[in-house]
Amino acid sequence: MQGSLFRFYVHEGHRHHGRPVWEWLLEEGNKLGIRGGSAFKAMAGFGRHHLLHEARFFELAGTLTVEVEFIVTTEEAQELLELLQREQVRLFYAHTPASFGVINPDVTDPPSVADLRESPG
């Protein structure tokens, strides 16, 4: 299938409706019917302010970045962006075209790019 990879970069301490944004994003993606989403905590990084943050034993929580990603269809991407605009969540993101599918799918899986190439027409 053809679609998009969305990566959202949020600080651990960034909250929306009293919850961590990374957690809220995953829950809302699930409600939208997106097939899957993941959150990854950074070991180190810097952003637009060029301050380097690293995971250290004594570092205060909430200063590192969490990356939340979804691989979505065009329709799911539109729904996700509309939700974020309605909720007025300010996020930095990356959006990349993606081909995706399931190797050795069962009957409940959507068609993959390989299946589409093998189909006549």
C-alpha positions in Angstrom: 0.0 0.0 0.0 1.0 3.6 -0.4 0.8 6.1 2.4 3.0 8.2 4.7 5.3 7.9 7.6 4.6 10.6 10.2 7.1 11.2 13.0 6.2 13.6 15.8 8.8 14.9 18.1 7.7 15.9 21.6 9.3 16.6 25.0 8.6 14.0 27.7 7.0 16.7 29.8 4.8 18.2 27.0 1.2 17.6 28.1 -2.3 17.9 26.4 -5.5 17.5 28.4 -3.3 16.7 31.4 -1.6 13.7 29.8 1.8 13.3 28.1 1.4 14.3 24.4 3.1 11.1 23.3 0.5 9.0 25.1 -2.4 11.2 23.9 -1.1 10.8 20.3 -1.0 7.0 20.5 -4.5 6.9 22.1 -6.0 9.2 19.5 -4.3 7.3 16.6 -5.8 4.1 17.9 -9.3 5.8 18.1 -8.9 6.9 14.5 -8.3 3.3 13.4 -4.7 3.7 12.5 -3.2 0.1 12.3 -0.3 0.9 14.7 1.8 3.5 16.3 5.0 3.6 18.4 6.8 5.9 20.8 10.5 5.9 21.3 12.5 7.8 23.9 15.7 9.6 22.8 19.0 8.9 24.5 20.2 12.4 23.6 19.3 15.3 21.2 18.9 18.9 20.6 16.2 21.1 19.0 15.7 24.5 17.7 17.2 26.1 20.8 20.4 24.1 20.3 20.5 22.9 23.9 21.9 19.3 24.1 19.9 17.1 26.4 21.3 13.7 27.4 19.9 10.9 29.5 21.9 10.9 32.8 21.2 9.4 36.1 20.6 12.7 37.9 18.9 14.6 35.0 15.4 15.9 35.7 12.6 14.0 33.9 10.8 15.6 31.0 13.7 17.1 29.2 14.3 14.4 26.5 12.4 14.0 23.3 9.9 11.2 22.5 9.4 10.3 18.9 5.9 9.1 18.0 5.4 7.5 14.6 2.6 6.2 12.5 2.5 4.7 9.1 -0.8 5.7 7.6 -2.9 5.8 4.5 -3.6 9.1 2.8 -7.1 9.2 4.4 -5.6 8.4 7.9 -3.0 11.1 7.5 -5.6 13.7 6.7 -7.7 12.7 9.7 -4.7 12.8 12.0 -3.7 16.3 10.8 -7.3 17.6 11.1 -7.4 16.2 14.7 -4.1 18.0 15.6 -5.4 21.3 14.1 -8.7 21.0 15.9 -7.0 20.2 19.2 -4.5 23.1 18.6 -1.5 20.8 19.5 1.8 22.5 18.5 4.2 19.7 17.3 7.3 19.4 15.2 6.9 16.6 12.7 8.4 14.8 9.7 6.2 13.5 6.9 7.6 11.0 4.3 5.9 9.0 1.6 6.0 5.3 2.4 5.2 1.9 0.9 4.0 -0.6 3.4 2.5 -4.0 3.8 2.7 -7.3 5.7 4.9 -10.2 4.7 3.0 -13.5 4.7 -0.3 -11.8 5.4 -3.5 -13.4 6.6 -7.0 -12.7 5.3 -7.5 -9.7 7.7 -4.4 -7.8 6.5 -4.7 -5.1 3.8 -3.0 -5.7 0.5 0.7 -5.0 0.4 2.8 -3.4 -2.3 4.1 -6.8 -3.4 0.5 -8.1 -3.8 -0.4 -5.1 -5.9 2.6 -5.7 -8.2 1.6 -9.3 -8.7 -2.0 -8.4 -9.6 -2.9 -8.2 -13.3 -3.9 -4.8 -14.6 
